[in-house]
Amino acid sequence: MHPPRAAATGRTASPATARQINDRLALQLLQSEGPLTAGQLKTLTGLSRPTVADLVERLQEAGLIAVVGESGAQRRGPNARLYGIVADRAHLVGLDLRTHSITVAVADLLGRVRAEHTVPMNPDGAADTAVATALAAVDKALAAAGAPAPHTIAVGAPGLVDPATGRLGSTDWITSWHVGLVSALRARTGVPVLLENEVNLAAIAEQRDGAARDRDTFVLLWLGHGTGAAVVLDGALRRGASGGTGEIGFLPVPGTGALPSASGCDGGFHSLAGSAAICALGAEHGLSFGDAVGPRRANERPSGGGSPTEAVGGASDEGVTRALAPAPAEARTDGPPAEPLVRAAVAPGDTGGAGAAFLDALAARIALGVAAVCAVLDPGCVVLGGEIGCGGGAELADRVTGHLARLSPLRTDVRAGSVGGRAVLRGAVLAARDAAQNELFGAAGPATSRHP
């Protein structure tokens, strides 16, 4: 039976909708492929030559693309013009909020980082003073990037972010200046300020540029000062009804001698796999933090984030990583003490048999949390992130795989995170870029300018 004519008509795109679809397709190609000629756009989109000519003119009038050069192909007549996205059409700000520091990155519309600034914070100082210091850091980064104002801001912070309100949940362990800064940014800038849990942003970074690039479904297990998890199912980040998806530190597990409570995760998985617990485990195996610091070079930066951190985005996302300068020394003060301990244990010849025994015991602990995640979600892939997960590398991940195989019948690929240091900042810039592009690319055209 044929559908009614009215229903069929309703499914036909209007000319305006078709133009928007074509414009966005062309912009996405220019981002992923780099500058293209009109002929290349015709080939890649399958659109007719007149349609491509119209969209090129429309996007130029909107200030989204411009001529950036000429093709070098051998051809008769003049060289074809190359069109590229106007990266300075919008500037994006990503923030990584930690207890003792804030790191700000300013990027262009393609996600290429133009400036980055880190400032140490006093967690015991007045909240108003901390907020003023953080706002000054944002201003300094914007000035260094030559950006008059941000188009979109994305903030990564520890704690629960209420999906309904977009605000940090009222829990005792939330840093007061984090809440104040987000409110101040929204009041002062008048631009979209996206707030996301830090581990969720790290998962976005791993999904785009890291160990989970080939996975639509995976769980990032964060191992830093504390523990956390981010859940990505069918390509979408899942936050839960109250924003609490992934609060794995509260997971009751054997071996802690207690149970977590509504007011604290002591006695939960945190007591097995948090940094303090890992340091205690190292001491049981004759290892100490002081012994572990030596193998790292004095100027080598950590690679994960316990309060995570790393920046983002270019014409390809990988381009941003290369554009970043090493993190300033003060940005490294928030690293968990257990990180150099784990790195020393996996370094050949640094700790000998004690290091191997320590790693195996740590892997057994981590496997308890992974087994619980797999029993509920069956993600097929778990990425070990954070300073400790990245620092343990493939050796720690392989040991977790072995212990997990004895606990769970579900086949699960356990991988070390590969984004490296500053993963939260990296995810924040990606989130800001996505939001800005969704607005600008989805409404291409001279009559659809952005309202503050």
C-alpha positions in Angstrom: 0.0 0.0 0.0 1.3 3.4 -0.9 1.6 6.1 1.8 -0.7 9.0 1.5 0.5 11.8 -0.8 0.5 14.3 2.2 2.9 12.1 4.1 5.2 11.7 1.2 5.2 15.4 0.7 6.1 16.0 4.3 9.3 14.0 3.9 10.5 16.1 1.0 13.1 18.7 2.0 12.2 22.3 1.3 14.6 24.3 -0.8 15.9 26.1 2.4 16.4 22.8 4.2 18.2 21.3 1.2 20.5 24.3 1.1 21.3 23.9 4.8 22.1 20.2 4.3 24.3 21.0 1.3 26.1 23.8 3.1 26.9 21.7 6.2 28.1 18.8 4.0 30.5 21.1 2.2 31.7 22.6 5.5 32.3 19.2 7.0 34.3 18.2 4.0 36.4 21.4 4.2 37.1 20.6 7.8 38.1 17.0 7.3 39.8 17.3 4.0 41.3 20.8 4.2 41.0 23.4 1.4 39.2 22.2 -1.7 38.3 23.5 -5.1 34.8 23.8 -6.3 35.4 20.9 -8.6 36.6 18.7 -5.7 33.5 19.7 -3.7 31.3 18.7 -6.7 33.1 15.3 -6.8 33.0 14.7 -3.1 29.4 15.8 -2.5 27.8 14.5 -5.7 26.1 17.8 -6.2 25.7 19.6 -9.5 28.1 22.3 -10.6 25.5 25.1 -10.3 24.5 23.9 -6.8 28.1 23.9 -5.7 28.6 27.4 -7.2 25.6 28.6 -5.3 26.7 27.1 -1.9 30.3 28.5 -2.3 28.9 32.0 -2.9 26.5 31.6 0.0 29.2 30.4 2.4 31.5 33.2 1.4 28.8 35.8 2.0 28.2 34.2 5.5 31.9 34.7 6.3 32.4 30.9 6.8 34.7 30.2 3.9 37.2 32.2 1.8 39.7 31.7 -1.0 42.9 30.5 0.6 45.0 29.7 -2.5 45.0 28.0 -5.9 45.3 24.4 -6.8 48.6 23.2 -8.1 47.1 20.6 -10.4 48.3 20.7 -14.0 45.4 21.9 -16.1 44.6 24.1 -19.0 43.6 27.7 -18.2 43.9 29.4 -14.8 44.4 27.5 -11.6 41.3 26.7 -9.7 40.6 28.6 -6.5 41.0 26.7 -3.2 38.4 27.4 -0.6 38.9 26.9 3.2 37.0 27.5 6.4 37.6 30.9 7.9 39.1 29.7 11.2 38.9 33.1 12.9 35.2 33.3 12.3 34.8 32.2 16.0 37.1 31.7 18.9 36.5 28.9 21.5 37.6 28.6 25.1 38.2 25.3 26.9 38.9 25.2 30.7 40.2 22.5 32.9 39.3 23.2 36.5 41.3 21.4 39.2 41.5 21.9 42.9 44.9 23.6 42.7 45.0 25.0 39.2 43.1 26.2 36.2 44.3 25.7 32.6 42.7 27.8 29.7 43.0 27.1 26.0 41.8 29.4 23.3 41.2 27.8 19.9 39.9 28.8 16.5 36.8 27.4 14.7 38.8 24.5 13.5 39.9 23.7 17.0 43.5 24.7 16.6 44.8 26.0 19.9 46.1 29.6 19.6 47.0 30.2 23.2 47.1 28.3 26.5 47.6 29.6 30.1 47.8 27.8 33.4 47.5 29.4 36.8 48.0 27.8 40.2 45.1 28.3 42.6 44.9 28.3 46.4 42.0 25.9 47.4 42.0 27.4 50.9 41.7 31.0 49.8 38.6 33.0 49.4 36.3 31.9 46.5 35.9 35.4 45.2 39.7 35.8 44.9 40.0 32.5 43.1 37.2 33.4 40.7 38.9 36.8 39.9 42.2 35.0 39.3 40.5 32.5 37.0 38.8 35.2 35.0 42.0 37.0 34.6 43.6 33.8 33.2 40.8 33.6 30.6 41.3 37.2 29.6 45.1 36.7 29.3 44.7 33.6 27.1 42.1 35.5 24.9 44.5 38.4 24.5 47.4 36.1 23.7 45.3 34.5 21.0 44.2 37.8 19.5 40.6 36.9 20.2 38.3 39.9 20.9 35.7 37.6 22.6 34.8 33.9 22.8 32.0 32.4 20.8 31.6 29.3 23.0 33.1 28.2 26.3 33.4 24.6 27.6 34.4 23.8 31.1 35.6 20.5 32.6 35.2 20.1 36.3 35.1 17.3 38.9 31.7 16.5 40.3 28.1 15.8 39.2 26.7 18.0 36.5 22.9 18.1 36.6 21.7 17.3 33.0 18.5 19.3 33.6 20.1 22.6 34.8 23.7 22.3 33.5 25.0 23.2 37.0 27.3 21.4 39.4 25.5 19.3 41.9 25.4 20.4 45.5 27.8 18.0 47.1 30.3 18.5 49.9 33.4 17.9 47.8 32.6 20.4 45.1 35.2 23.2 45.1 33.3 26.5 45.8 35.3 28.6 43.3 34.4 26.2 40.5 30.8 26.9 41.0 31.4 30.7 41.2 33.6 30.7 38.1 31.0 29.0 35.9 28.3 31.5 37.1 30.7 34.4 36.5 31.5 33.3 33.0 27.8 33.0 32.1 27.0 36.4 33.6 30.0 38.2 32.2 30.4 36.8 28.6 26.8 36.3 27.5 27.9 33.4 25.4 27.1 29.7 25.7 29.0 28.1 28.6 29.0 24.4 28.5 29.7 22.6 31.8 30.7 18.9 31.7 32.2 16.4 34.1 36.0 16.2 33.6 36.1 12.4 33.0 33.3 12.7 30.3 35.4 15.3 28.5 38.4 12.9 28.7 36.3 10.2 27.1 35.4 12.5 24.2 39.2 13.1 23.7 39.9 9.3 23.7 36.9 8.7 21.3 38.1 11.4 18.8 41.9 11.1 19.0 42.8 8.3 21.3 42.5 4.6 22.1 38.7 4.4 21.3 38.7 5.9 17.8 37.5 2.6 16.4 34.8 2.1 19.0 31.2 3.4 19.2 30.7 1.8 22.6 33.3 1.8 25.4 33.9 2.9 29.0 36.8 5.1 30.1 38.0 4.1 33.6 39.7 7.1 35.1 42.6 6.4 37.4 44.1 9.5 38.9 43.9 11.0 42.4 40.6 9.3 42.6 38.6 7.1 40.3 35.8 7.8 37.8 34.3 6.4 34.6 32.6 7.7 31.5 30.2 5.7 29.4 29.8 6.0 25.7 27.1 3.8 24.1 26.4 3.7 20.4 28.6 6.8 20.0 26.8 8.9 22.6 28.0 10.0 26.0 25.6 8.8 28.7 25.3 10.9 31.8 22.4 9.3 33.7 19.3 10.9 35.3 21.3 13.0 37.7 24.6 13.2 35.9 26.1 10.5 38.1 26.9 7.8 35.5 30.4 6.6 36.1 30.7 7.5 39.8 32.6 4.2 40.2 34.4 5.3 43.3 31.2 4.5 45.2 31.1 0.9 43.9 31.1 -1.6 46.8 33.9 -4.1 46.2 35.6 -6.8 48.3 38.9 -6.1 50.0 38.2 -2.7 51.5 36.8 -3.8 54.8 34.0 -1.3 54.7 31.2 0.1 52.5 30.9 3.5 50.9 28.3 5.9 52.1 26.1 8.6 50.6 28.6 11.2 51.9 31.9 9.6 50.8 33.4 6.8 48.7 35.8 5.5 51.3 35.2 1.7 51.4 34.3 1.6 47.8 36.4 1.1 44.6 38.1 4.4 45.4 39.7 2.7 48.4 41.3 0.1 46.1 42.3 2.1 43.1 42.6 5.8 44.2 46.1 7.3 44.3 46.5 7.0 48.1 45.5 3.3 48.0 47.9 2.6 45.2 50.8 4.3 47.1 49.9 2.1 50.1 49.9 -1.0 47.9 53.4 0.0 46.6 54.7 0.3 50.1 53.5 -3.2 50.8 55.7 -4.3 48.0 58.7 -2.3 49.1 58.1 0.6 46.7 57.8 4.2 47.7 57.0 7.5 46.0 60.6 8.7 46.6 62.0 5.7 44.8 59.7 6.2 41.9 60.5 9.8 41.1 64.0 9.1 39.8 63.2 7.4 36.5 61.3 10.4 35.1 63.4 13.1 33.5 63.2 16.4 35.2 61.4 18.1 32.3 59.1 15.2 31.4 55.4 16.0 31.8 52.8 13.5 33.1 50.6 12.0 30.5 47.2 11.5 32.0 44.9 13.5 34.2 43.6 12.7 37.7 42.1 15.9 37.3 42.7 15.3 33.6 44.0 17.8 31.0 44.9 18.2 27.2 44.0 20.4 24.3 42.3 19.9 21.0 41.2 20.1 17.5 42.6 21.3 14.1 41.4 20.9 10.6 41.9 17.3 11.8 41.8 16.7 15.6 45.4 15.5 15.5 46.6 18.9 14.3 45.9 20.4 17.7 48.0 18.0 19.6 51.1 19.0 17.6 50.2 22.7 18.1 50.3 22.5 21.9 53.3 23.6 23.9 54.5 21.6 26.9 52.5 22.3 30.0 54.1 24.8 32.4 55.6 23.4 35.5 52.8 24.7 37.8 50.3 22.7 35.7 51.9 19.5 36.9 51.5 20.1 40.6 48.1 18.3 40.6 49.5 15.0 39.4 48.7 12.0 41.7 51.7 10.7 43.8 50.9 7.1 42.5 51.7 8.1 38.9 55.5 8.0 39.1 55.2 4.8 41.2 53.3 3.1 38.4 55.6 4.5 35.7 58.7 3.2 37.6 57.1 -0.2 37.9 56.6 -0.6 34.2 60.0 0.8 33.3 62.5 -2.0 32.4 65.0 -2.7 35.1 63.8 0.1 37.5 62.1 -2.0 40.2 62.7 -5.6 39.3 60.5 -8.3 40.7 58.9 -6.0 43.3 57.6 -3.8 40.5 56.0 -6.8 38.6 54.3 -8.1 41.7 53.0 -4.6 42.5 51.6 -4.2 39.0 49.9 -7.6 39.2 48.3 -6.7 42.5 47.2 -3.4 41.2 45.7 -5.0 38.0 43.7 -7.4 40.2 42.2 -4.5 42.0 41.4 -2.6 38.8 39.8 -5.8 37.3 37.2 -5.8 40.1 35.9 -2.4 38.9 36.1 -3.4 35.3 34.3 -6.7 35.9 31.4 -4.8 37.5 31.2 -2.4 34.6 31.2 -5.2 32.1 28.5 -7.1 34.0 26.1 -4.2 33.7 27.0 -2.6 30.4 29.0 -5.2 28.3 30.9 -2.3 26.5 33.4 -4.6 24.8 36.1 -2.1 25.4 37.5 -0.4 28.5 40.1 2.3 28.3 42.3 2.9 31.3 42.7 6.7 31.4 44.1 9.3 33.8 47.7 9.7 34.8 47.9 6.2 36.3 46.0 4.4 33.5 48.1 6.0 30.8 51.3 5.6 32.9 50.7 1.9 33.3 50.5 1.5 29.5 50.0 -1.7 27.7 51.7 -3.7 30.5 49.1 -2.7 33.1 46.2 -3.1 30.6 47.4 -6.6 29.7 47.5 -7.6 33.3 44.0 -6.3 33.9 42.8 -8.3 30.9 44.2 -11.5 32.4 42.5 -10.9 35.8 39.3 -9.9 34.1 39.2 -13.1 32.1 39.0 -15.0 35.3 36.1 -12.8 36.7 33.9 -12.3 33.7 32.7 -14.4 30.8 32.3 -11.3 28.6 35.1 -10.7 26.1 36.4 -7.2 26.8 39.3 -5.4 25.2 41.2 -3.5 27.9 43.4 -0.7 26.5 45.7 2.0 27.9 44.6 5.5 27.2 46.6 7.1 24.4 45.5 10.8 24.4 48.1 11.5 27.0 48.3 14.5 29.4 45.7 17.2 29.7 42.9 15.1 28.3 40.2 17.1 29.9 41.3 20.3 28.3 41.5 18.5 25.0 37.9 17.3 25.4 36.7 20.8 26.4 38.0 22.3 23.2 36.4 19.6 21.2 33.1 20.1 23.0 33.3 23.9 22.4 34.2 23.3 18.7 31.2 21.0 18.2 28.8 23.4 19.8 30.1 26.4 17.8 30.1 24.5 14.5 26.6 23.1 15.1 25.3 26.7 15.4 27.4 28.3 12.6 27.3 25.4 10.2 23.7 24.6 10.8 22.6 28.1 10.0 24.9 29.1 7.1 23.7 32.2 5.3 24.0 35.9 5.5 20.7 36.4 7.3 21.4 33.9 10.1 24.1 35.7 12.1 24.6 34.6 15.7 22.9 36.4 18.6 24.7 36.8 21.9 
